[in-house]
Amino acid sequence: MEVGIRERLRRRIMENMDLTVSLDDSEIGAIIDRCLLDETKGEYIPTKEKIHLRTELFNSFRRLDVLTEFLEDEQVSEIMVNGTSPIFIEKNGAIVKTDKRIESEEKLHSLIQQIVAECNRRINEASPIVDARLKDGSRVNIVISPVSLSGTTITIRRFPKDRIDIDKLIALGSIDESFGKIMKAMVCSKYNIFISGGTGSGKTTFLNALSNFIPKDERIITIEDSAELNLKQVENLVRLESRNANVEGGNGISIRDLIKASLRMRPDRIVVGEVRDEAAIDMLQAMNTGHDGSLSTGHANSPRDMVSRLETMVLTGVDIPLQAVRMQIAQAVDVIIHLGRLRDKSRKVLKVSEVLGVEDGQVVLNTLFEFVETGEKNGKVQGGLRKVNQLMNIEKLMSWNMKEMYEEGEGGILHI
């Protein structure tokens, strides 16, 4: 179908819209149908093409233009808009170049203003980077000029509509059933857990799955840059979200501010979506001051690297001896679970380490599990988690009166 008819229809629809009033979806649809009928009168257009054109027009006026079809595709996990160039998507673990694009920078700017306005954010030349979220919970990062030299960039991370729990992770092969039981025991026993991994390794998904084990009678505070966590089983839940500074550089609310505020809200546990800056010191102090069972994530290449990153993040916020930082980490964090993506694009738990303490000036890690590859079948990496060492810190399990449940048999957590 020629491009000209789309533009003529858009102009005609705009002329028929009363911009002084708020129109609902059905009213917009009726205007589109009327204009489509008038514009194509006497011209044969297959019904399938008419339906596609009508959907395309509705999306451009009411939703997120060409992005809508990707947002409605359950197999698409990432959408990447690089200016007016063709849009890239990640589908079934592979990045694919599509034949869709945003037609102009003007339309792109209109689109991003629509996105940020819906979640009370702001983006302009003074604040050219923003994190936001869509109504369906998808995470959005937007960067505009002068920071982005290749035009406005939009990156949308989509999450499954159905909440992924431990059972689904087992079905997907990310973990096995016995490890799922161990994770349940650790969460219920209030081990402080850090989840590490690279971009797209599944940290938020895994954090959500672990959060499902939190007893529903506890008071939980979640703290995030952009709200993604979905703890439906917890009734006494408070969700906090950071806020960017305004044009003058004021009124910003950081993750660090929210962690400090949460300590006065009587939480049983604090769940921080991701620690990436000096807020790490506040998170560690929270774990050290009676908020056992807290959970968080961070970018790192291994459990050891996660410890190093925590050290660096803490030192950016406070000027204290490195040895004191390492003592804080060792006293606060009980377990580090490291996730990764294998060459077949599958997400797996690759390593689980227990934090034992500080020895000879270094944080000591005890590897409990590590992923061992056994081969490849039909392009899929085969393997699983192998037990490496015994769990040393069993006091929390014992005090939580779970010994009888988990000490029997080799699969029990007390026999790790």
C-alpha positions in Angstrom: 0.0 0.0 0.0 1.4 3.4 -0.9 2.8 5.6 1.8 0.7 8.6 0.6 -2.6 7.2 1.7 -1.3 6.8 5.2 -0.3 10.4 5.4 -3.6 11.6 3.8 -5.5 9.6 6.3 -3.5 11.0 9.2 -4.1 14.5 8.1 -7.8 13.8 7.6 -8.1 12.2 11.0 -6.4 15.2 12.7 -8.8 17.5 10.9 -11.8 15.5 12.2 -10.5 15.3 15.8 -11.7 17.9 18.4 -8.4 18.5 20.3 -10.2 20.6 22.9 -11.8 17.6 24.5 -10.6 14.2 25.7 -11.5 11.4 23.3 -11.7 7.8 24.4 -10.6 4.8 22.4 -14.0 4.1 20.9 -14.4 7.7 19.7 -10.9 7.7 18.1 -11.7 4.4 16.5 -15.0 5.8 15.0 -13.2 8.8 13.5 -10.5 6.5 12.0 -13.2 4.2 10.5 -15.1 7.1 9.0 -12.0 8.7 7.5 -10.8 5.3 6.2 -14.1 4.6 4.5 -14.2 8.1 2.9 -10.5 8.0 1.8 -10.7 4.6 0.2 -14.1 5.0 -1.4 -13.9 3.7 -5.0 -10.5 2.1 -4.4 -10.1 -1.6 -3.9 -8.1 -2.5 -0.9 -8.1 -6.1 0.5 -9.8 -6.4 3.8 -6.7 -7.7 5.5 -4.8 -4.6 4.5 -7.6 -2.3 5.6 -7.6 -3.9 9.1 -3.8 -3.6 9.3 -4.0 0.1 8.2 -6.7 0.7 10.7 -4.7 -0.9 13.5 -1.6 1.1 12.5 -3.5 4.4 12.5 -5.1 3.7 15.9 -1.7 2.8 17.4 -0.2 6.0 16.0 -2.9 8.2 17.6 -3.7 6.3 20.8 -0.9 4.0 21.7 2.9 3.8 21.0 2.8 3.8 17.2 4.8 1.0 15.6 6.1 -0.1 19.0 2.7 -1.4 19.9 2.9 -4.6 17.8 6.2 -5.5 19.5 4.8 -4.8 22.9 1.9 -7.2 22.1 4.3 -9.9 21.0 5.0 -12.2 24.0 8.2 -13.5 22.4 9.8 -10.0 22.3 11.8 -9.3 25.4 13.6 -6.1 24.3 12.8 -3.3 21.9 15.6 -1.0 20.7 14.9 2.3 18.8 17.9 4.1 17.4 16.6 7.4 16.1 14.7 7.0 12.9 16.7 3.9 11.8 15.1 0.5 11.6 14.0 -0.8 15.0 15.8 -3.8 16.5 14.1 -6.3 18.8 15.3 -9.2 20.9 13.0 -12.2 20.2 13.5 -15.7 21.7 17.0 -14.6 22.8 18.2 -13.3 19.4 18.5 -9.7 18.3 16.7 -9.1 15.0 16.5 -6.1 12.7 12.9 -5.3 11.8 11.5 -3.4 8.8 9.7 -1.0 11.2 10.9 2.5 12.1 9.7 5.7 13.6 9.1 8.0 10.6 10.5 11.3 12.0 12.3 12.8 15.0 9.2 14.9 15.6 7.1 11.8 16.0 9.8 10.2 18.1 9.8 13.2 20.5 6.1 13.1 20.7 6.2 9.4 21.6 8.8 9.8 24.4 6.9 12.7 25.9 3.8 10.5 26.0 5.8 7.7 27.7 7.4 10.0 30.4 4.2 11.9 31.1 2.4 8.7 32.0 4.8 8.0 34.9 5.4 11.6 36.0 8.9 11.9 34.6 10.5 14.7 32.5 13.0 14.7 29.7 14.6 17.6 27.9 18.0 18.9 26.9 18.8 19.8 30.5 17.9 16.3 31.6 18.5 14.1 28.5 18.4 10.7 30.2 15.4 9.2 31.9 14.2 5.8 33.2 10.5 5.2 33.0 8.0 2.4 32.8 4.9 1.6 30.7 1.5 0.6 32.0 2.3 -3.1 31.5 5.4 -2.8 33.7 7.9 -2.7 30.9 11.1 -0.8 31.8 12.0 2.1 29.5 15.3 4.0 29.2 15.4 7.1 27.0 18.4 9.1 25.9 18.1 12.2 23.7 20.5 14.8 22.2 22.9 16.3 23.0 23.9 13.1 24.8 22.8 10.7 22.0 24.6 11.6 18.8 22.6 9.1 16.7 19.2 10.6 17.5 16.7 9.8 20.2 17.3 6.3 21.7 14.6 4.2 23.4 15.3 0.9 25.0 12.3 -1.1 26.3 12.8 -4.1 28.5 9.7 -6.3 28.6 8.7 -8.7 31.3 6.4 -11.7 31.0 2.8 -10.9 31.8 2.5 -14.1 33.9 4.7 -13.8 37.0 7.7 -16.2 36.8 8.0 -18.2 40.0 10.5 -20.8 41.1 8.4 -23.6 39.5 8.7 -21.8 36.1 12.4 -21.3 36.5 12.7 -25.1 37.1 10.6 -25.8 34.0 12.8 -23.5 32.0 15.9 -25.3 33.2 17.4 -22.3 35.0 17.6 -24.2 38.2 16.6 -27.7 39.4 13.9 -28.7 42.0 16.3 -29.3 44.9 18.0 -26.0 44.4 14.5 -24.4 44.4 13.9 -25.9 47.9 17.2 -24.5 49.1 16.3 -21.0 47.9 13.0 -21.3 49.7 14.7 -22.3 52.9 17.2 -19.4 52.6 14.5 -16.8 52.0 12.3 -18.0 54.8 15.2 -18.2 57.1 16.1 -14.6 56.4 19.4 -15.0 54.7 20.5 -11.6 53.2 20.9 -12.4 49.5 22.5 -10.5 46.7 21.8 -11.5 43.1 24.6 -10.6 40.6 24.9 -10.9 36.9 25.3 -9.0 33.6 22.7 -7.1 31.6 19.8 -9.3 30.6 20.9 -12.2 32.8 17.5 -12.3 34.5 18.4 -10.7 37.9 15.0 -8.9 38.3 13.1 -12.0 37.2 15.0 -14.1 39.7 14.6 -11.5 42.5 10.8 -11.6 41.8 10.8 -15.4 42.0 12.7 -15.4 45.4 10.4 -12.7 46.7 7.5 -15.1 46.3 8.9 -17.1 49.2 8.6 -14.1 51.7 5.9 -14.9 54.3 2.8 -12.9 53.6 2.5 -11.7 57.2 5.7 -9.6 57.0 6.0 -5.9 56.2 8.1 -5.4 53.0 9.5 -2.2 51.5 10.5 -2.3 47.9 12.8 0.4 46.5 13.5 0.8 42.8 14.6 3.3 40.2 11.6 2.2 38.1 9.0 0.0 39.7 9.3 -3.6 38.3 8.9 -5.9 41.3 5.6 -7.7 41.6 5.1 -9.1 45.2 1.5 -10.0 45.0 1.5 -12.4 47.9 2.6 -9.8 50.4 -0.3 -7.8 51.9 1.7 -5.3 54.0 3.7 -3.9 51.1 5.1 -0.4 50.5 6.5 0.3 47.0 8.9 3.2 46.7 10.3 4.7 43.5 13.1 7.2 43.0 12.5 10.5 41.3 14.8 12.5 38.9 15.8 16.0 39.8 13.9 18.8 38.2 15.4 21.3 35.6 17.0 23.3 38.4 18.6 20.2 39.8 16.5 20.0 42.9 13.7 17.8 44.3 15.4 14.6 43.2 14.8 11.5 45.4 17.6 8.9 45.2 17.7 5.2 46.0 19.8 6.2 49.0 17.2 8.7 50.2 14.5 6.0 50.0 16.6 3.4 51.8 17.1 5.8 54.7 13.4 6.7 54.7 12.4 3.0 54.7 14.3 2.3 57.9 11.7 4.5 59.7 8.8 2.6 58.2 9.1 -0.5 60.3 10.1 -3.0 57.6 10.7 -6.6 58.2 12.7 -6.8 55.0 13.9 -4.3 52.4 14.0 -5.3 48.8 16.1 -3.0 46.6 15.7 -3.6 42.8 19.3 -2.8 42.0 22.2 -1.1 43.9 24.5 0.8 41.5 26.0 3.7 43.5 26.8 4.9 47.0 23.4 3.6 48.1 25.3 0.4 48.7 26.4 1.6 52.1 22.9 2.2 53.2 21.7 -1.1 51.9 24.5 -2.9 53.8 23.8 -1.0 57.0 20.1 -1.9 56.7 21.1 -5.6 56.4 23.3 -5.1 59.5 20.6 -3.4 61.7 17.9 -6.0 62.1 16.5 -6.2 58.6 17.6 -9.8 57.9 16.1 -11.4 54.8 16.7 -8.3 52.6 17.3 -8.9 48.9 19.0 -6.9 46.2 20.7 -7.2 42.8 23.8 -5.7 41.2 25.8 -5.8 38.0 28.9 -8.1 38.2 30.7 -10.9 36.4 31.0 -13.2 39.4 30.3 -13.4 43.1 33.9 -12.2 43.7 33.4 -9.3 41.3 30.1 -8.4 43.1 32.1 -8.0 46.4 34.6 -5.8 44.6 31.8 -3.7 43.1 30.2 -3.3 46.5 33.5 -2.1 47.9 33.8 0.5 45.1 30.2 1.7 45.4 30.5 2.1 49.2 33.8 4.1 48.9 32.1 6.5 46.4 29.7 7.5 49.2 31.8 7.5 52.4 35.4 8.0 53.2 36.2 5.0 55.5 39.0 2.4 55.5 38.7 -0.4 52.9 39.0 -2.9 55.7 35.9 -1.4 57.4 34.0 -1.7 54.1 34.9 -5.3 53.8 33.8 -6.0 57.4 30.5 -4.3 56.5 30.0 -6.5 53.5 31.0 -9.7 55.3 28.6 -9.0 58.2 25.7 -7.9 55.9 25.6 -10.3 52.9 25.1 -14.0 53.5 24.8 -15.4 50.0 25.6 -14.2 46.5 23.8 -15.9 43.6 25.3 -15.2 40.2 23.3 -15.5 37.0 24.5 -15.5 33.4 23.5 -16.1 29.8 25.1 -19.1 28.0 26.0 -19.2 24.3 22.5 -20.6 23.5 21.0 -17.5 25.1 19.5 -19.4 28.0 19.7 -17.9 31.5 21.1 -20.0 34.3 22.3 -19.8 37.9 26.0 -20.2 37.3 27.4 -19.9 40.8 26.3 -19.6 44.4 28.7 -18.4 47.1 28.4 -18.0 50.8 30.1 -15.0 52.4 32.0 -16.3 55.4 33.9 -13.3 56.8 37.2 -11.4 56.4 40.5 -13.2 56.5 43.9 -11.6 55.8 42.2 -8.5 54.8 40.0 -10.2 52.1 36.3 -11.2 52.1 36.2 -14.9 52.1 33.7 -16.7 49.8 32.7 -20.3 50.1 31.4 -21.7 46.8 28.3 -23.8 47.4 27.2 -24.5 43.8 28.5 -24.0 40.4 27.1 -24.7 36.9 28.8 -27.6 35.2 28.3 -28.0 31.4 27.9 -31.6 30.3 27.5 -31.1 26.5 25.1 -29.7 23.9 21.9 -31.1 22.4 19.9 -29.6 19.6 21.8 -26.3 20.0 21.0 -26.2 23.8 23.7 -26.3 26.4 23.3 -29.2 28.8 24.3 -29.2 32.4 23.3 -28.3 35.9 24.3 -27.0 39.3 26.9 -29.1 41.1 27.4 -29.0 44.9 30.9 -27.9 45.7 31.2 -27.2 49.4 29.2 -27.4 52.7 27.1 -24.5 53.9 28.9 -23.1 56.9 26.4 -20.6 58.3 23.5 -22.6 59.4 22.5 -20.5 62.4 19.7 -18.8 60.7 18.2 -22.0 59.5 18.4 -23.5 63.0 16.9 -20.4 64.7 14.1 -20.4 62.1 13.3 -24.0 63.3 13.7 -25.5 59.8 16.3 -28.1 60.8 13.8 -31.0 60.8 12.5 -30.0 57.4 15.9 -29.8 55.6 18.5 -31.9 57.4 17.2 -35.3 56.2 18.8 -36.8 53.1 21.6 -35.7 50.9 19.4 -33.1 49.2 18.9 -31.3 52.5 20.3 -27.8 52.8 22.3 -28.7 56.0 24.2 -31.2 54.0 25.5 -28.8 51.4 
